[in-house]
């Protein structure tokens, strides 16, 4: 920078900004996760569009099969709820491309099964399974947190489930309207029993669904 004539104080000021800004870690995380996901989406959408326009013909080309499997795999791995997107696409494909439904169904089955097979072999060694669960339930967690903070309608039984996952006073302390990361990551996450959430996912979802009707304004 000095060769280009930049004053030293300006370089130091910029470095200090990025070194001490609390947003830098979020930007870095977005660069690691969101950039590859965006690339995956750019592969996925044109491929599906061409398949639709050709009645499924282009999807059966060996190159496009590999691209579809790669895009499906990365969508599942890079987004906690990516499996729902891939599953919906894979269910629709044999219905829309009936002329090739057997081959398309086989491709779809591989696209759904492969991420989970590799997940069982490798992912648990990298990320704890309960962390993955809390990621996939981020939206319901945030909606329940909003209900807690806004003094919404919560029955005694529902309160017991919420407190077992994370005490309501801690939810109120770490809740942030714009992001759920303050609850599931950092200091807030130390108060969340992710193992309980992992073992009682169905109970959590049942509680979340019951609270929806009672607190529609908070959820929306």
N, C-alpha and C positions, 0 to 999 in steps of 0.2 A: 504493500500500500504506500509506503514511503516513496518508492520509485515513481509512483503515479501522482505524487504530490498531495496525498491525503495527510492532513495534520494528525499527529500522534494522538492528541486528546480526543479527536473524533473517533478514531479506531478504538481507543480504550473505552469510550463511552458506549459505543455500539456493543462491544464485547461484554461489558458489565450489564447492559440491558438484557441480553440473551442469557447471561450466566445467572442472573438473579430474578428474572421475571418468572412468576409462578405459572405463566401460560406456556413456557417453553417445553415443559414435560408433556403437556397435552398435545402440543404441536408435533413433538417427536413421536408420540404414540400414534397420532393420526397418520403421520408419514409412513409408519411401519405397517399399519393395518389398512388404512383407507386407500392409499395409493394402489396397492396390489388388488384390493377389492374393486376399485374403479376400472382397473385394467381388465379384471375378470368380467365385469359387466359389459365392457366394450366388446369382449369376445362373445358373450352370451346372447345379447340382444340382436345383433345383425344375423347371427347364425339361426336363431329361432325365426326371425322375419323371413329369411331366405327359404327356410323349411316350409313355412306357411304358404309362401307364394308359389312354391314348386309342388305343393301337395305331399311333401315329405321326401321328395327325390334327393334333394341336396344333402339332407341329414344322413343318408345312408352311404355317402362317400367316405372312404377310410379316413381321410384327413379330417373331415368334419366330425366324424364319430370321436376321434381322439380329442378334438377341440371341445366338443360337448362334454365329454367325460372329465376333462381337465377343468373346464369352467364350473361344472357341477361340484366337483371335488373342492375347488377353492372357495366356492360360494358357501359351502357347508362349514369349512374350516375357518374362514375369515369372518363369518357372522354367526353368532350363537343360534339365531333362529333361521339361518340359511337353509336348513333342512326342509322347512315348510315351503319355501320358494321352490326348491328343487323337486320336492314331492308333488306339489301342485302341477308343475310343468310335466313331470313324468306320468302323472295320472291322465293329464289332458292329451298327451301325445298319441297314445294308441287310439283314442276316441276320434281325434281329428284326422289322423293319417291311417284310416282303416285299411287301405290297400296294402300297407306294410305293417299291420298292427303287431304281428308276431315278432318281427325283427326290431321294431321300435320298442316294444314292450321289453325285449331282452336288453336293449341298450339302457332303457330307463331303470330296469332292475339293477343293473351294474352301477349306474350313476348314484342310486340311493344306498346300496349296500356297501360299496367300496369305502366311503369316508368313515363309516362306523367300524368296519373291519380294521382299518388302519388306526382308528382312534383307540380301539381296545389294545392294539399292539404297541403303540408308541405314545399317544397323546397323554395318557395317564402318568407317564414318566416326566412329562414337561409341565402340565398344568393339573392341579388337583380337580377331581371330578366335581366336588361341591362348588368350586369356583366357576366351573362351566355352567352349573345349574343356576347360580345367582346371576350370571350374565344373561342366560336365556329368559330369566324371569324379571329382567330389569324394569320393564314397563309396569307390570302388576305391582312390583315393589314400590315404584315411584307413586303410583296411584293410591296405594294404601298409606304411604307416608304423607301424601297431601291430605288425605282424610284425617289422619291423626293430628296433623298440625292445625288444620282448620276446625278442629273439634266437631268432626262429623259424627254420624250415628254409628256407634260400635257396640254390639252386645257384649255381655260378659264373656261368653264363650269365644267370640271372635277376638276379644282383647287377650285372652289366654294364648291363643295361637300366635298373635302378633308379638306378644312379650316373649314367647318361647324362641322366636326367631331373632328379635331385637327389641329390647325394652323401649316402650313408647317415649320415655323421657330422652333416650339417646337418639331416637328417630327425630324428635323435635329439635334436638341440638345440632344434628348434622344434615338435616334436610336442606336441599337447595332446589328452588323451583326449576332451574334450567338444566339440571343434570342429576342423574342418580349415582354418579361416580363417588360422591361424598359419602354415600351409604355403603356401597359395595367395595370401595377401594380405600386405601389410606387408613387414617385413624378411626374413621367411622366403621370400617369393616371389622375392627377388633372387637366391636360390640355385637356383631352379627354371628349367630350360630349357624354357619353354613352347612354343617353336618346335619343339624336338625332339619333345615330346609331341604337338603338332599333326601333325607329319609321320610319326610312328610310332605313331599311335593303335591300330592293329590289333595291332602288336607288344606294346604296353603291355597291352592287354586279354588277349592270349594269355598273357603272363607272369602277369597277375593270376589268370587261370583256373587255370593250372598250380599257382600257390602256394595256391589255395583248398584243394585236396585235401591239401596238405602241412601247412597251418596253419589247419585249420577252427576251432579254438578262438579264435585271434586274430581271424579274420574275423567270427565270430559274437559 
